[in-house]
Amino acid sequence: MKILITGATGLVGQAIQAQLKKDNMSYVFLTTSKEKVDGKKSFFWQPSANMIDANAFEGITHIINLAGASISEPWTTSHKEEVLSSRIDAINALSHFLKNNDHQVKHIVSASASGIYRSDLNTIYTEDSTAINSEFLGQVVQKWEQAMDTFKAMNLDVTILRIGVVFSNKGGALPKIIQPIKFFIGSLMGNGSQWMSWIALEDLADMFVFVINKNCLGIYNAVSPEPTTNKALTLAIAKQLNRLIFFPPIPKVLMKIVLGDRHVLLFDSQNVSSKKIENQGFKFKYFNLQSYLSSLFKST
């Protein structure tokens, strides 16, 4: 078994590399930066031009696809286009290469997002849920997942992981949430009742490797068994930092003015179930929010 990773230098990609090293599994990765190419572990590609160094596929049996522009940047018209095109171009480049070259690839595992589900305070979403988010993020994820059908048409095994909010002290959303609370300016977003389905970075990296080793096919929610709410998360962080929340709740209309369409990242509510992946035998290391936060703060 040998794995090719796209998007390998991001937060999740680095964690997956660390997990693969720990498990003594062979891998290489693609990069769009020529400065990072060494011809042994890293190889150049240019997805928008369907360009991939063929040497990257030597002995490859599995692909982990994480490629895609960050959604945390301001949602200008051009960046929205990049968020979608970067994901679709990556899939198209991979499928174009596999269609036109001999290879040993049999299984591709791709990132997706729990943002595909409609914002709702009461529904618990499973992989079979049909209440799809019609807004920007939902549209991106739908097209992202539909593009993966090209691999099924090539008789390759396909796994899609719908990732929730990734928690880590190394980057991502959590340090940005912690910062204002640390400096006594933390507050709830609205009434704080919106659900946040999260996953520890370590568990997410482990899950990617798990679905490869166990050959789990289809769609799986990559979220902790215990979702939190904006209020519960805010108070849990404040407890770890020995801080009080003085500021009144921030209204949605204000954050819409400040962040534009991106305000949905703070106010959308998705309570997402992890039961399907658990039924496959996956064991979460971190599922209780308080204990996970405690472990993070002890390590900093």
For each residue, the residues with C-beta under 8 A, 3 or more apart:
1: 25 26 61 62 212
2: 26 27 28 59 60 61 62
3: 20 25 26 27 28 60 61 62 63 64 212
4: 27 28 29 30 56 57 60 62 63 64 105
5: 8 13 16 17 27 28 29 30 63 64 66
6: 29 30 45 63 64 65 66 67 90 94
7: 10 12 13 65 66 67 68 90 111
8: 5 13 14 16 17 29 30 31 42 66
9: 13 14 29 31 36
10: 7 13 14 66
11: 14 15 166 168 170 171 172 201
12: 7 15 16 66 111 163 166 201 204 205
13: 5 7 8 9 10 16 17 29 66
14: 8 9 10 11 17 18
15: 11 12 18 19 168 201 202 204 205
16: 5 8 12 13 19 20 64 66 205 208 209
17: 5 8 13 14 20 21 27 29
18: 14 15 21 22 205
19: 15 16 22 23 205 206 208 209
20: 3 16 17 23 25 26 27 209
21: 17 18 24 25
22: 18 19
23: 19 20 209
24: 21
25: 1 3 20 21 209
26: 1 2 3 20 59
27: 2 3 4 5 17 20
28: 2 3 4 5 40 41 42 43 56 60
29: 4 5 6 8 9 13 17 41 42 43
30: 4 5 6 8 42 43 44 45 52 53 56 67
31: 8 9 36 37 42 43 44 45
32: 44 45 46 47
33: 36 37
34: 37 44
35:
36: 9 31 33 42
37: 31 33 34 42 43 44 53
38: 41 42
39: 42 43 55
40: 28
41: 28 29 38
42: 8 28 29 30 31 36 37 38 39
43: 28 29 30 31 37 39 52 53 55 56
44: 30 31 32 34 37 51 53
45: 6 30 31 32 51 52 53 56 93
46: 32 49 50 51 52 93
47: 32 50 51 67 86 89 90 92 93
48: 85 89 93
49: 46 93
50: 46 47 92 93 96 97
51: 44 45 46 47 93
52: 30 43 45 46 56 57 93 94 97
53: 30 37 43 44 45 56
54: 57 97 101
55: 39 43 58
56: 4 28 30 43 45 52 53 60
57: 4 52 54 60 97 101 103 104 105
58: 55
59: 2 26 104
60: 2 3 4 28 56 57 63 103 104 105
61: 1 2 3 104 105 106 107
62: 1 2 3 4 105 106 107 108 109 212
63: 3 4 5 6 60 94 105 107 108 109
64: 3 4 5 6 16 108 109 110 208 212
65: 6 7 90 91 94 108 109 110 111
66: 5 6 7 8 10 12 13 16 110 111
67: 6 7 30 47 86 87 90
68: 7 83 86 87 90 111 144
69: 73 79 82 83 86 87
70: 73 83
71: 75 83 137 262 265
72: 173 265
73: 69 70 79
74: 79 260 262
75: 71 79 80 136 260 261 262
76: 79 80
77: 80 81
78: 81 82
79: 69 73 74 75 76 82 83
80: 75 76 77 83 84 136
81: 77 78 84 85
82: 69 78 79 85 86
83: 68 69 70 71 79 80 86 87 140
84: 80 81 87 88 139 140 143 144
85: 48 81 82 88 89
86: 47 67 68 69 82 83 89 90
87: 67 68 69 83 84 90 91 140 143 144 147
88: 84 85 91 92 143 144 147
89: 47 48 85 86 92 93
90: 6 7 47 65 67 68 86 87 93 94
91: 65 87 88 94 95 110 144 147 148 150
92: 47 50 88 89 95 96 147 150
93: 45 46 47 48 49 50 51 52 89 90 96 97
94: 6 52 63 65 90 91 97 98 108 151
95: 91 92 98 99 150 151 154
96: 50 92 93 99 100
97: 50 52 54 57 93 94 100 101 103
98: 94 95 101 103 105 151 154 156
99: 95 96 154
100: 96 97
101: 54 57 97 98
102:
103: 57 60 97 98
104: 57 59 60 61
105: 4 57 60 61 62 63 98 108 156
106: 61 62 156 157
107: 61 62 63 156 157 158 159 212 215
108: 62 63 64 65 94 105 148 151 156 157 158 159
109: 62 63 64 65 158 159 160 161 208 211 212
110: 64 65 66 91 144 148 158 159 160 161
111: 7 12 65 66 68 161 163
112: 116 141 144 145 160 161 162 163 219
113: 116 137 140 141 144 162 163
114: 117 125 162 163 164 197 221 222 223 270 272
115: 133 137 138 140 141 268 270
116: 112 113 132 133 137 138 141 142 145 162
117: 114 120 123 125 129 131 132 133 138 270 272
118: 123 131 132 133 134 138 270
119: 133 194 264 267 268 269 270
120: 117 123 125 131 269 270 271
121: 193 194 195 269 271
122:
123: 117 118 120 129 131 271
124: 271 272 273
125: 114 117 120 129 131 221 270 271 272 273
126: 129 221 273 275 276
127: 162 218 219 220 221 276
128:
129: 117 123 125 126
130:
131: 117 118 120 123 125
132: 116 117 118 138 142
133: 115 116 117 118 119 137 138 139 141 268
134: 118 138 139
135: 138 139 261 264
136: 75 80 139 140 261 264
137: 71 113 115 116 133 140 141 264 268
138: 115 116 117 118 132 133 134 135 141 142
139: 84 133 134 135 136 142 143
140: 83 84 87 113 115 136 137 143 144
141: 112 113 115 116 133 137 138 144 145 162
142: 116 132 138 139 145 146
143: 84 87 88 139 140 146 147
144: 68 84 87 88 91 110 112 113 140 141 147 148
145: 112 116 141 142 148 160 219
146: 142 143 149
147: 87 88 91 92 143 144 150
148: 91 108 110 144 145 151 152 158 160
149: 146 152 153
150: 91 92 95 147 153 154
151: 94 95 98 108 148 154 156 158
152: 148 149 155 156 158
153: 149 150
154: 95 98 99 150 151
155: 152
156: 98 105 106 107 108 151 152
157: 106 107 108 215 217
158: 107 108 109 110 148 151 152 217 218
159: 107 108 109 110 211 212 216 217 218 219 220
160: 109 110 112 145 148 218 219 220
161: 109 110 111 112 204 207 208 211 220 221 222
162: 112 113 114 116 127 141 219 220 221 222 223 272
163: 12 111 112 113 114 166 199 204 222 223
164: 114 196 197 198 199 221 222 223 224 227 270 272
165: 172 173 196 197 198 199
166: 11 12 163 172 173 198 199 200 201 204
167: 172 173 174 198 199 200 201 292 296
168: 11 15 171 172 174 200 201 202 296
169: 174 175 296 299 300
170: 11 201
171: 11 168 175
172: 11 165 166 167 168 175 201
173: 72 165 166 167 176 177
174: 167 168 169 177 178 296
175: 169 171 172 178 179
176: 173 179
177: 173 174 180 181 233 234 237
178: 174 175 181 182 237 241
179: 175 176 182 183
180: 177 183 185 186 187
181: 177 178 184 185 186 234 237 238 241 243 245
182: 178 179 186 241 243
183: 179 180
184: 181 243 244 246
185: 180 181 247
186: 180 181 182 234 237 238 243 245 247
187: 180 234 245 247 248 249 250
188: 191 192 230 231 234 245 249 250
189: 192 194 230 249 250 252 255 266 267
190: 193 194 230 249 250 251 252 267
191: 188 231 249
192: 188 189 229 230 231 232 234 249
193: 121 190 229 230 231 269
194: 119 121 189 190 229 230 267 268 269
195: 121 227 228 229 269 270 271
196: 164 165 227 228 229 230 233 269 270
197: 114 164 165 221 223 224 227 270 271 272
198: 164 165 166 167 223 224 227 228 233 289
199: 163 164 165 166 167 203 204 207 222 223 224
200: 166 167 168 203 204 224 284 285 286 292
201: 11 12 15 166 167 168 170 172 204 205
202: 15 168 205 206 285 286
203: 199 200 206 207 224 284 285 286
204: 12 15 161 163 166 199 200 201 207 208 222
205: 12 15 16 18 19 201 202 208 209
206: 19 202 203 209 210 282 285
207: 161 199 203 204 210 211 220 222 277 282
208: 16 19 64 109 161 204 205 211 212
209: 16 19 20 23 25 205 206 212 213
210: 206 207 213 214 216 280 282
211: 109 159 161 207 208 214 215 216 220 277 280
212: 1 3 62 64 107 109 159 208 209 215
213: 209 210
214: 210 211 280 281
215: 107 157 211 212
216: 159 210 211 220 277 280
217: 157 158 159
218: 127 158 159 160
219: 112 127 145 159 160 162
220: 127 159 160 161 162 207 211 216 276 277 280
221: 114 125 126 127 161 162 164 197 272 273 274 276 277
222: 114 161 162 163 164 199 204 207 274 277
223: 114 162 163 164 197 198 199 227 272 273 274
224: 164 197 198 199 200 203 227 274 284 286 287 289
225: 274 275 278 284 287
226: 287 288 289
227: 164 195 196 197 198 223 224 271 272
228: 195 196 198 232 233 236 289
229: 192 193 194 195 196 232 233
230: 188 189 190 192 193 194 196 233 234 266
231: 188 191 192 193 234 235
232: 192 228 229 235 236 289
233: 177 196 198 228 229 230 236 237 289
234: 177 181 186 187 188 192 230 231 237 238 245
235: 231 232 238 239 245
236: 228 232 233 239 240 289 290 293
237: 177 178 181 186 233 234 240 241 243 293
238: 181 186 234 235 241 242 243 244 245
239: 235 236 242 290
240: 236 237 293 294 297
241: 178 181 182 237 238 297
242: 238 239
243: 181 182 184 186 237 238
244: 184 238
245: 181 186 187 188 234 235 238
246: 184
247: 185 186 187 250
248: 187
249: 187 188 189 190 191 192
250: 187 188 189 190 247 254 255
251: 190 254 255
252: 189 190 255 256 263 267
253: 256 257
254: 250 251 257 258
255: 189 250 251 252 258 259 263 266 267
256: 252 253 259 260 263
257: 253 254
258: 254 255 263
259: 255 256 262 263 265 266
260: 74 75 256 263
261: 75 135 136 264
262: 71 74 75 259 265
263: 252 255 256 258 259 260 266 267
264: 119 135 136 137 261 267 268
265: 71 72 259 262 268
266: 189 230 255 259 263
267: 119 189 190 194 252 255 263 264
268: 115 119 133 137 194 264 265
269: 119 120 121 193 194 195 196
270: 114 115 117 118 119 120 125 164 195 196 197
271: 120 121 123 124 125 195 197 227
272: 114 117 124 125 162 164 197 221 223 227
273: 124 125 126 221 223 276
274: 221 222 223 224 225 277 278 284
275: 126 225 278 279
276: 126 127 220 221 273 279 280
277: 207 211 216 220 221 222 274 280 282
278: 225 274 275 281 282 283 284
279: 275 276
280: 210 211 214 216 220 276 277
281: 214 278
282: 206 207 210 277 278
283: 278
284: 200 203 224 225 274 278 287
285: 200 202 203 206
286: 200 202 203 224 291 292 295
287: 224 225 226 284 292
288: 226 291 292
289: 198 224 226 228 232 233 236 292 293
290: 236 239 293 294
291: 286 288 294 295
292: 167 200 286 287 288 289 295 296
293: 236 237 240 289 290 296 297
294: 240 290 291 297 298
295: 286 291 292 298 299
296: 167 168 169 174 292 293 299 300
297: 240 241 293 294 300
298: 294 295
299: 169 295 296
300: 169 296 297
